Amino acid sequence: MLDGVTVTFRDAGHILGSAQVVLDIRENGRKFRYLFSGDVGRGKDDILRDPQPVDNVDYLQVESTYGGRDHSLKDFANEQVGKLVRATLDRKGLVIIPSFSVGRTQQIVYTLHQLTLANQLPRVPIFVDSPLSVNATEVFRLHPECFNESVYKFLREKENPFGMENLTYIRELAHSMKLNDLKDPAIIISASGMCEAGRIRHHLANHISEPANLVLFIGYCAEHTLGAQILARQNPVNIFGEPHQVRAQIASLDSFSGHADRNELRRYVEGISGDIKKINVIHGEESQALAFVQTLKTMKPKADVIAPQYGQIVSI
């Protein structure tokens, strides 16, 4: 508790529980509102509600993960997943999906569930192999009040959106190791999304050299990570210090990203009311942050818009 400061959280629509931080500050007879965006969701999410607009903002600190680029259209994401996964299963291959434990895992499970119900995918075994993903999914199940109306209605009227008969959640390492012996078509979803840690590295080491298989990325991979190397078609790639030939099909769908892109960030800022005096653009690679600075200078010509450098102190 700090005298003169009131904190309010608003839904950010990025992952379950993500929030914008609204600081109402009273200091030396001066009152102002400072908004920290946190990670901004894209809106029209398959599962979550849209980011909530905030009123009467004087100072804004906003993320810029995708401040200089646009995602592919979400409208076709499920169709693309269906085509890629079905083609792999038809050739008797395995589908390996590196996925972040919170948000992306639940979204791809929900998508596979919808495609299966629509008879666009066969009922092959689906494994979510990550203790953290299993725990995170349980949190999702316990908080349906955070879902958007369509998912809440599905849960209320039909069934668990994150569970089906052919879906298995794996915590135990021994059960995870048994997946190495899979002979029939299946789908394995495992963390981490950038392939830098977790059980996904074991699945890649075991299956990335098989041409019938598919490695499907559905999230962001930072520069120099194993995921980025695979997406850049580096061959071979080192996993656990050993070179592995990349013969599997590699695909990436950025439409599943939980971060707002350039136009969605624009829409987010447009929804904020108030005479914004200063905007700090943060949380993005330099090129993305600087690109969004230029966008915001056009949108808010009266505001002082900067991308602070490391260690820089900004006065307000």
C-alpha positions as CSV (number, residue, x, y, z in Angstrom):
1,M,0.0,0.0,0.0
2,L,1.4,3.4,-1.0
3,D,-0.2,6.6,-0.1
4,G,-1.3,8.6,-3.2
5,V,-1.3,5.6,-5.5
6,T,-4.3,3.5,-6.6
7,V,-3.8,0.4,-8.7
8,T,-6.6,-1.0,-10.9
9,F,-6.2,-4.1,-13.1
10,R,-8.0,-4.4,-16.5
11,D,-8.3,-7.5,-18.7
12,A,-5.5,-7.5,-21.3
13,G,-6.8,-10.4,-23.3
14,H,-3.4,-12.0,-23.8
15,I,-3.4,-15.1,-21.6
16,L,-5.7,-16.2,-18.8
17,G,-5.3,-13.6,-16.0
18,S,-3.2,-11.2,-18.0
19,A,-3.8,-7.6,-16.9
20,Q,-3.2,-4.0,-17.8
21,V,-2.0,-2.0,-14.8
22,V,-3.7,1.4,-14.3
23,L,-1.9,3.7,-11.8
24,D,-3.9,6.7,-10.5
25,I,-1.3,8.9,-8.8
26,R,-1.7,11.9,-6.5
27,E,1.6,13.7,-5.8
28,N,2.4,17.2,-4.6
29,G,-1.1,18.5,-5.6
30,R,-0.8,16.8,-9.0
31,K,-3.0,14.0,-10.3
32,F,-2.4,11.8,-13.3
33,R,-3.1,8.3,-14.7
34,Y,-0.3,6.0,-15.9
35,L,-1.3,3.0,-17.9
36,F,1.1,0.0,-18.3
37,S,-0.3,-2.2,-21.1
38,G,1.4,-5.4,-20.2
39,D,1.2,-7.9,-23.0
40,V,-1.7,-6.9,-25.2
41,G,-4.0,-9.6,-26.6
42,R,-5.2,-9.6,-30.2
43,G,-8.9,-9.4,-29.6
44,K,-11.5,-11.8,-31.0
45,D,-9.6,-14.6,-29.3
46,D,-10.9,-18.2,-29.5
47,I,-11.0,-18.5,-25.8
48,L,-10.5,-15.2,-24.0
49,R,-12.3,-11.8,-23.8
50,D,-11.0,-8.8,-25.7
51,P,-8.6,-6.3,-24.0
52,Q,-10.6,-3.7,-22.0
53,P,-10.3,-0.1,-23.0
54,V,-9.0,2.4,-20.4
55,D,-10.2,6.0,-20.1
56,N,-8.5,9.3,-19.2
57,V,-4.9,8.2,-19.6
58,D,-2.1,10.7,-19.3
59,Y,0.9,8.5,-19.7
60,L,1.2,5.2,-21.5
61,Q,3.8,2.4,-21.4
62,V,3.0,0.0,-24.2
63,E,4.5,-3.3,-25.5
64,S,5.7,-3.7,-29.1
65,T,6.4,-7.3,-29.6
66,Y,4.9,-7.1,-33.1
67,G,4.9,-3.3,-33.4
68,G,6.3,-3.4,-37.0
69,R,4.5,-6.4,-38.6
70,D,1.1,-8.0,-39.1
71,H,0.0,-11.5,-38.4
72,S,-1.8,-13.6,-41.0
73,L,-5.5,-13.6,-40.8
74,K,-7.0,-15.5,-37.9
75,D,-10.1,-16.4,-39.9
76,F,-8.2,-19.1,-41.8
77,A,-6.0,-20.4,-38.9
78,N,-8.2,-23.4,-38.1
79,E,-8.5,-24.3,-41.7
80,Q,-4.7,-24.2,-42.1
81,V,-4.2,-26.3,-39.0
82,G,-6.7,-28.9,-40.3
83,K,-5.0,-29.2,-43.7
84,L,-1.4,-29.5,-42.3
85,V,-2.3,-31.9,-39.6
86,R,-4.6,-34.1,-41.8
87,A,-2.0,-34.3,-44.5
88,T,0.6,-35.5,-42.0
89,L,-1.8,-38.1,-40.4
90,D,-2.7,-39.3,-43.9
91,R,1.0,-40.1,-44.6
92,K,1.2,-41.9,-41.2
93,G,3.4,-39.3,-39.7
94,L,3.5,-37.6,-36.2
95,V,2.6,-34.0,-35.6
96,I,5.0,-32.3,-33.1
97,I,3.7,-28.9,-31.8
98,P,6.1,-26.8,-29.7
99,S,3.8,-24.7,-27.6
100,F,3.9,-22.3,-24.7
101,S,2.3,-23.9,-21.6
102,V,-0.1,-21.0,-20.9
103,G,-2.4,-19.8,-23.6
104,R,-1.1,-21.4,-26.8
105,T,-1.4,-25.0,-25.6
106,Q,-5.0,-24.4,-24.5
107,Q,-5.8,-22.7,-27.8
108,I,-4.4,-25.4,-30.0
109,V,-6.2,-28.1,-27.9
110,Y,-9.4,-26.2,-28.4
111,T,-8.8,-25.9,-32.1
112,L,-8.1,-29.6,-32.5
113,H,-11.2,-30.3,-30.5
114,Q,-13.3,-28.2,-32.8
115,L,-11.8,-29.8,-36.0
116,T,-12.4,-33.2,-34.6
117,L,-16.0,-32.5,-33.7
118,A,-16.5,-31.2,-37.3
119,N,-15.0,-34.5,-38.7
120,Q,-12.2,-32.5,-40.3
121,L,-9.6,-34.6,-38.3
122,P,-9.6,-38.3,-37.4
123,R,-9.7,-39.2,-33.8
124,V,-6.0,-40.0,-33.5
125,P,-4.3,-39.9,-30.1
126,I,-3.4,-36.4,-28.9
127,F,-0.9,-36.0,-26.1
128,V,-0.2,-32.8,-24.1
129,D,3.2,-33.7,-22.7
130,S,4.3,-31.0,-20.2
131,P,3.6,-30.8,-16.5
132,L,3.3,-27.1,-16.6
133,S,0.8,-27.2,-19.5
134,V,-1.2,-29.8,-17.6
135,N,-1.3,-27.6,-14.6
136,A,-2.1,-24.5,-16.6
137,T,-5.0,-26.2,-18.4
138,E,-6.4,-27.2,-15.0
139,V,-6.4,-23.5,-14.1
140,F,-8.2,-22.7,-17.3
141,R,-10.9,-25.3,-16.4
142,L,-11.3,-23.7,-12.9
143,H,-11.9,-20.2,-14.3
144,P,-14.6,-20.2,-17.0
145,E,-15.6,-16.7,-16.0
146,C,-12.5,-15.5,-17.9
147,F,-13.7,-17.2,-21.2
148,N,-15.4,-15.3,-24.0
149,E,-19.1,-16.0,-24.5
150,S,-18.7,-18.6,-27.3
151,V,-16.3,-20.9,-25.2
152,Y,-18.4,-20.4,-22.1
153,K,-21.5,-21.4,-24.0
154,F,-19.7,-24.5,-25.4
155,L,-18.6,-25.5,-21.8
156,R,-22.1,-24.9,-20.5
157,E,-24.1,-26.7,-23.2
158,K,-21.7,-29.3,-24.7
159,E,-18.5,-30.4,-23.0
160,N,-15.1,-29.5,-21.6
161,P,-13.4,-27.5,-24.4
162,F,-10.0,-28.8,-23.3
163,G,-10.8,-32.5,-23.0
164,M,-11.9,-35.3,-25.3
165,E,-11.7,-39.1,-25.4
166,N,-8.6,-39.2,-27.6
167,L,-6.7,-36.5,-25.6
168,T,-4.2,-37.5,-22.9
169,Y,-2.4,-35.1,-20.5
170,I,1.0,-36.3,-19.3
171,R,2.8,-35.3,-16.2
172,E,5.0,-38.4,-15.5
173,L,8.4,-38.6,-17.2
174,A,8.0,-42.4,-17.7
175,H,4.8,-41.9,-19.7
176,S,6.4,-39.1,-21.7
177,M,9.3,-41.5,-22.6
178,K,6.8,-44.0,-23.9
179,L,5.9,-41.6,-26.7
180,N,9.3,-42.3,-28.2
181,D,7.9,-45.7,-29.3
182,L,4.9,-44.4,-31.1
183,K,4.4,-46.2,-34.4
184,D,0.9,-44.9,-35.4
185,P,-0.1,-41.4,-36.4
186,A,-0.5,-39.1,-33.4
187,I,-0.2,-35.4,-32.2
188,I,2.2,-34.4,-29.5
189,I,1.9,-30.9,-28.0
190,S,4.8,-30.1,-25.7
191,A,6.6,-27.1,-24.1
192,S,8.6,-25.0,-24.6
193,G,7.3,-23.0,-27.6
194,M,10.8,-21.8,-28.6
195,C,12.3,-25.4,-28.0
196,E,14.8,-24.1,-25.5
197,A,13.7,-26.3,-22.6
198,G,11.3,-28.9,-21.5
199,R,10.3,-32.2,-23.1
200,I,9.8,-30.8,-26.6
201,R,13.6,-31.2,-27.2
202,H,13.3,-34.9,-26.7
203,H,10.5,-35.2,-29.2
204,L,12.4,-33.2,-31.7
205,A,15.5,-35.3,-31.2
206,N,13.5,-38.4,-31.8
207,H,11.3,-37.3,-34.7
208,I,12.7,-34.3,-36.6
209,S,14.7,-36.5,-39.0
210,E,11.6,-38.5,-40.2
211,P,10.2,-37.0,-43.5
212,A,6.6,-38.1,-42.8
213,N,6.4,-36.0,-39.6
214,L,5.4,-32.4,-39.2
215,V,6.8,-29.8,-36.7
216,L,4.2,-27.1,-36.4
217,F,5.1,-23.8,-34.7
218,I,2.2,-21.7,-33.4
219,G,4.0,-19.0,-31.5
220,Y,6.9,-16.6,-31.4
221,C,10.5,-17.8,-31.5
222,A,13.2,-15.4,-30.4
223,E,16.4,-15.0,-32.4
224,H,19.0,-17.7,-31.8
225,T,16.6,-20.1,-30.1
226,L,16.4,-23.7,-31.3
227,G,12.9,-22.9,-32.6
228,A,14.2,-20.0,-34.6
229,Q,17.0,-22.1,-36.1
230,I,14.5,-24.8,-37.2
231,L,12.2,-22.1,-38.7
232,A,15.2,-20.6,-40.6
233,R,15.8,-24.1,-42.1
234,Q,19.2,-24.5,-40.5
235,N,20.3,-28.1,-41.1
236,P,21.4,-29.9,-39.1
237,V,20.4,-28.4,-35.8
238,N,22.0,-29.2,-32.4
239,I,19.8,-30.8,-29.8
240,F,21.4,-31.8,-26.5
241,G,24.8,-31.1,-28.2
242,E,24.2,-33.6,-31.0
243,P,23.5,-32.7,-34.7
244,H,20.2,-33.8,-36.0
245,Q,19.2,-33.7,-39.7
246,V,15.9,-31.8,-40.3
247,R,13.9,-33.9,-42.7
248,A,10.4,-33.4,-41.2
249,Q,8.1,-30.9,-42.7
250,I,8.4,-27.5,-40.9
251,A,5.4,-25.1,-40.7
252,S,4.6,-21.9,-38.8
253,L,1.3,-20.2,-38.2
254,D,1.7,-16.8,-36.5
255,S,-2.1,-16.4,-36.5
256,F,-2.1,-18.3,-33.2
257,S,0.1,-15.7,-31.6
258,G,-1.2,-14.2,-28.3
259,H,0.4,-10.8,-28.9
260,A,-1.3,-8.1,-30.8
261,D,0.3,-7.2,-34.1
262,R,0.8,-3.7,-35.5
263,N,-2.8,-3.0,-36.5
264,E,-4.1,-4.6,-33.4
265,L,-1.8,-2.5,-31.2
266,R,-3.0,0.5,-33.1
267,R,-6.6,-0.5,-32.4
268,Y,-5.7,-0.9,-28.7
269,V,-4.2,2.6,-28.5
270,E,-7.2,4.0,-30.4
271,G,-9.4,2.6,-27.7
272,I,-7.6,4.5,-24.9
273,S,-9.1,7.9,-24.2
274,G,-7.4,10.9,-22.6
275,D,-4.8,13.5,-23.4
276,I,-1.8,11.2,-23.6
277,K,1.3,13.3,-23.0
278,K,4.1,10.7,-23.2
279,I,4.3,7.2,-24.5
280,N,7.1,4.8,-23.7
281,V,7.3,1.9,-26.2
282,I,8.9,-1.2,-24.6
283,H,9.0,-5.0,-24.7
284,G,10.0,-5.5,-28.3
285,E,13.1,-6.2,-30.4
286,E,14.6,-2.9,-31.4
287,S,13.3,-2.9,-34.9
288,Q,9.7,-3.6,-33.7
289,A,9.8,-1.0,-31.0
290,L,11.2,1.7,-33.3
291,A,8.6,0.9,-36.0
292,F,5.8,1.2,-33.5
293,V,7.3,4.5,-32.3
294,Q,6.8,5.9,-35.8
295,T,3.3,4.6,-35.9
296,L,2.4,6.2,-32.6
297,K,4.0,9.5,-33.6
298,T,1.6,9.7,-36.5
299,M,-1.4,8.6,-34.3
300,K,-0.5,10.9,-31.4
301,P,1.3,13.9,-32.8
302,K,1.0,15.9,-29.5
303,A,2.6,13.1,-27.4
304,D,6.2,12.6,-26.7
305,V,6.8,9.1,-28.0
306,I,10.1,7.2,-27.3
307,A,11.5,3.8,-27.1
308,P,13.7,4.0,-23.9
309,Q,17.2,2.5,-24.1
310,Y,18.5,0.0,-21.5
311,G,19.0,1.8,-18.1
312,Q,17.3,5.0,-19.2
313,I,15.2,6.8,-16.6
314,V,12.1,8.5,-17.9
315,S,10.6,11.4,-16.0
316,I,6.9,12.1,-16.0
